[in-house]
Amino acid sequence: MTSPSSYGTLLLVCCAIAFGGYVGSHMRVPILPLFARDLGATTVEIGIINATYLLVAGILSLPLGILSDRIGRKRLASFGAFILASISFLLAFSRTPAELVWIYLLFGIGLAAFGPTMMSMVADLSPATHLGRSYGWYTMALYGAMSFGPAFGGLVAEQWGFRPVFVASGVIIFSTFWMVLFFLPGTRRDFVGGTPAKSRAVLVRELARNRPLMGCWLATFGGCFGLGMFVTFLPLHAHNRNLTLGQIGLVFAVQGLCNALSRIPFGHLSDRVNSRERLVLLGLLGFSVSLVGFALSERTWQFDWWAAMFGISMSLAFTSVAALIAEAVPPETRGLAMGGYNTSIYFGMMGSSALMGSVIQRAGFEVSFVLAALVNLGLTGVFHLLMKDFSPRRG
């Protein structure tokens, strides 16, 4: 257990690293679909480009989560940050949709190394009674970055074009790489006492029988199926409704800002309620309603309104899901559990990116956003069933 002073300091360091890393990464989010279309990519190809990195990140998150339990969080986080910075510079020199696919393969490797490792670090350093607020602060930094990054990227693109966005992204993420090297502790043993190592097969079998963990992973998958619709196809949907690049960036900024600002109060609320599950259910229901709202939106203020609800709902659900996962597994398998959480994120987003492009071509954006909402609702029901009789230990 870390002391209160070291807990606060290390949490602040993790928040700063997350902010830098995700500002740089999310500068590209509203730009890449439009950049790919300028290079000649079709809607389906744009979906495949996004699906490529999500597939790689999803496949690698579990084994790299186990690796972070073995070799330490710092090594893996620094490797991930370096890869994320490198792909931004490569994007600045890309010329064809095929090159974007190969570059985004590397992006998936970087995400798988960086995301689960940092989330495991937060759980490692936090007292059991403070998991909700720790993830509230950490994800506030993360989603604050997600709000600032797209808005900044949209402004840079309007002033100087697409490629300077990628250069600026690389510079910002590379600074995060140095923060990881200089400020994160060297090994996971700083937080978790030595425990006998188990084989990967044994760890996976144990977690596969963990119903609450499976429920959290499925709820995450459903929510991120909808998030993938937002990230990949909302720029195209909004552009078809005559929103400018700056206005599209603002929609992403509103979502990210509302998501970020509500993280701290929802994190404290999560530590105080008897059942975090209820907060997750309420958040996921709001998530589905927001997706339907995007389908019906025609004006800028409507997109902004539903983006605000989308961000608040995501904050409510995902802050509590992260804390539930940390409570559902022992400390020595948190890397694996958070790896599975991130796999659910990436596979959910990949599924919508890969599948919904074809649906959009056949049925349009409106029907596709409603279908994504229904997928999320169905998996929310499964989460509720799997969470029955779960009694986390706190204190």
PyMOL commands that set and color helices and strands:
alter all, ss='L'
color gray80, all
select helices_A, chain A and resi 4-26+32-38+43-71+73-92+97-125+128-160+162-183+188-190+200-208+211-240+245-261+263-272+276-296+300-328+331-363+365-386
alter helices_A, ss='H'
color red, helices_A
deselect
rebuild
show_as cartoon
